Amino acid sequence: MPMDSGEQRTSSNPSERIDIEALRRRLVARAAAVGVIGLGYVGLPLVGAIAGAGFRVVGFDIDPVKVAELNAGRSYIRHIPDADIARVVQERRFRAVTDFAELAAVDAVLICVPTPLTRHREPDLSYVVGTTEAIAPHLRRGQLVVLESTTYPGTTREVMRPILERGGLRSGVDFFLAYSPEREDPGNSQYSTTRIPKVVGGDGDAALALATALYDQFVAGTVPVASPETAEAVKLTENIFRAVNIALVNELKTVYEAMGIDVWEVIRAAATKPFGFMPFYPGPGLGGHCIPIDPFYLTWKAREYDISTRFIELAGEINTAMPRHIVDRLQAALDERTGKGLKGARVLILGVAYKKNVDDTRESPALRIMELLEARGAVVAYHDPFVPEIPRSREHAEFAGRRSLALAAETARGVDAALICTDHDGVDYRLLVQHCPLVIDTRNACARAGVAAATVVKA
Ligand SMILES: NC(=O)c1ccc[n+]([C@@H]2O[C@H](COP(=O)([O-])OP(=O)(O)OC[C@H]3O[C@@H](n4cnc5c(N)ncnc54)[C@H](O)[C@@H]3O)[C@@H](O)[C@H]2O)c1
């Protein structure tokens, strides 16, 4: 695909000022070529949104397998249809590459690489730094570089800018740097990438103007803020808000459980208040790439200011304790109803993805629950229509390659208990309850499916 960015290519003469207005018009006209680095759960839908708006998109990833799959028109993420990828590849609006030299041909670069925690639960910026170092030698005058990965305030200007400026180009003068957090909610068909407004903070006015001009072409509005640090803080605030509120309902669940009150009924009734209440739901613990991790980016950065983030720590503590709580509930229910302990008990886990209707098992509490159950001597199998085989992960390498059992009457009859960790749609909860001697339900899935039985225990 020809990727020449056309007649308005920015001058490479350092004495000439960049024509920012010409660049902005080029973005608004959708005549620019856009690079997306990191073709994962965030980067791939973003590619679809940008290409869908008429831009030419080059996707960069270090994984040659993903690149080959995408160029063949195949999506490797279940909730992104093959047809969406195949269409933009066929129309020559998208291609994926591993060679960063192709960055020279794009006008804007959006970075969506992972930002995990290290083993010591500190921010691991190695992907962001590695990517920035890979961009630096190809950076040219007039390019816009935007970080989308979730991170602590200061990353864009304190970590990325010095690397990008090493070659002598200056941010705000020769190239333009911004931060705009991704707000992707995988599997949410109501709010796909284009329907979610985007917060943007620029390193200077020109960067802000260019970044908002680009995003305005393919999302439901932009929200400009004072700086990249503000935009970085916005994203962390959104995720901390969720982490803390989920911890709150998880704590309330344990209290109401002891009192014989159904927390789900409490939340449903409380949510009828038309103001001042927002429902959050308890579960088996936090999962996914964001909510269990991102809050600790702020905790780490806050230490530089000698401030401790007690709400975040407490929420982390409560949410992390949930898998053990669920296993204790299962053990108690088995004991009470069958006189059996966990040792030797056959347990079927329903749903190992971290949330419903996605195939992502990163940080999934189901895996921690499996680990705890096996440590207590249980024999564990799982059913998950979205995860036919558990992928390798750093924390749970022992489960890599385990395969999902089909959910049939014999499967349900053949276990001592089933434990619903993730409430995927399309699972036959009625069949499960009909045939399984004990069902521990951490998501209220049975009640929502209209199935009630004395053998169902909410946990
Ligand atoms: N998944 C979500 O729901 C979600 C939502 C909002 C924000 N985020 C944030 O977005 C960022 C990306 O998350 P994700 O879930 O898309 O991760 P992901 O692991 O699905 O995708 C990251 C991709 O980047 C590639 N990659 C890694 N290093 C690279 C490099 N140096 N150069 C090029 N490609 C590289 C990987 O091969 C992978 O394809 C993270 O900061 C995350 O916190 C994720």
The ligand as a MOL file (V3000), in Angstrom:
LIG
                    3D

  0  0  0     0  0            999 V3000
M  V30 BEGIN CTAB
M  V30 COUNTS 44 48 0 0 0
M  V30 BEGIN ATOM
M  V30 1 N -7.6670 -4.0250 27.7140 0
M  V30 2 C -8.4040 -3.0370 28.1840 0
M  V30 3 O -9.5760 -3.2020 28.4580 0
M  V30 4 C -7.8440 -1.6540 28.3980 0
M  V30 5 C -8.7570 -0.5850 28.5860 0
M  V30 6 C -8.2670 0.6930 28.7600 0
M  V30 7 C -6.8830 0.8990 28.7750 0
M  V30 8 N -6.0160 -0.1500 28.6110 0 CHG=1
M  V30 9 C -4.5850 0.1540 28.6100 0
M  V30 10 O -4.1270 0.1100 27.2710 0
M  V30 11 C -2.7870 -0.3720 27.2270 0
M  V30 12 C -2.6840 -1.5780 26.3070 0
M  V30 13 O -3.4910 -2.6220 26.8480 0
M  V30 14 P -4.0120 -3.8330 25.9880 0
M  V30 15 O -5.0500 -4.5160 26.8160 0
M  V30 16 O -4.3570 -3.4030 24.6080 0 CHG=-1
M  V30 17 O -2.6860 -4.7420 25.9340 0
M  V30 18 P -2.4320 -6.0110 24.9890 0
M  V30 19 O -1.4220 -6.8400 25.6920 0
M  V30 20 O -3.7300 -6.6000 24.5440 0
M  V30 21 O -1.7780 -5.3810 23.6920 0
M  V30 22 C -0.5250 -4.8010 23.6500 0
M  V30 23 C 0.1030 -5.1050 22.2980 0
M  V30 24 O 1.3340 -4.4020 22.2550 0
M  V30 25 C 2.3030 -5.2300 21.6430 0
M  V30 26 N 3.5850 -4.7220 22.0550 0
M  V30 27 C 4.2300 -4.8750 23.2260 0
M  V30 28 N 5.3850 -4.1930 23.2130 0
M  V30 29 C 5.4730 -3.5760 22.0050 0
M  V30 30 C 6.4320 -2.7420 21.3880 0
M  V30 31 N 7.5440 -2.3610 22.0330 0
M  V30 32 N 6.1810 -2.3150 20.1520 0
M  V30 33 C 5.0570 -2.6910 19.4920 0
M  V30 34 N 4.1230 -3.4700 20.0220 0
M  V30 35 C 4.3250 -3.9180 21.2590 0
M  V30 36 C 1.9440 -6.6250 22.1150 0
M  V30 37 O 2.4740 -7.6320 21.2640 0
M  V30 38 C 0.4130 -6.5810 22.0830 0
M  V30 39 O -0.0890 -6.9660 20.8220 0
M  V30 40 C -2.4020 -0.6410 28.6750 0
M  V30 41 O -1.7770 0.4920 29.1950 0
M  V30 42 C -3.7290 -0.8410 29.3510 0
M  V30 43 O -3.6720 -0.5500 30.7220 0
M  V30 44 C -6.4720 -1.4280 28.4000 0
M  V30 END ATOM
M  V30 BEGIN BOND
M  V30 1 1 1 2
M  V30 2 2 2 3
M  V30 3 1 2 4
M  V30 4 1 4 5
M  V30 5 2 4 44
M  V30 6 2 5 6
M  V30 7 1 6 7
M  V30 8 2 7 8
M  V30 9 1 8 9
M  V30 10 1 8 44
M  V30 11 1 9 10
M  V30 12 1 9 42
M  V30 13 1 10 11
M  V30 14 1 11 12
M  V30 15 1 11 40
M  V30 16 1 12 13
M  V30 17 1 13 14
M  V30 18 2 14 15
M  V30 19 1 14 16
M  V30 20 1 14 17
M  V30 21 1 17 18
M  V30 22 2 18 19
M  V30 23 1 18 20
M  V30 24 1 18 21
M  V30 25 1 21 22
M  V30 26 1 22 23
M  V30 27 1 23 24
M  V30 28 1 23 38
M  V30 29 1 24 25
M  V30 30 1 25 26
M  V30 31 1 25 36
M  V30 32 1 26 27
M  V30 33 1 26 35
M  V30 34 2 27 28
M  V30 35 1 28 29
M  V30 36 1 29 30
M  V30 37 2 29 35
M  V30 38 1 30 31
M  V30 39 2 30 32
M  V30 40 1 32 33
M  V30 41 2 33 34
M  V30 42 1 34 35
M  V30 43 1 36 37
M  V30 44 1 36 38
M  V30 45 1 38 39
M  V30 46 1 40 41
M  V30 47 1 40 42
M  V30 48 1 42 43
M  V30 END BOND
M  V30 END CTAB
M  END
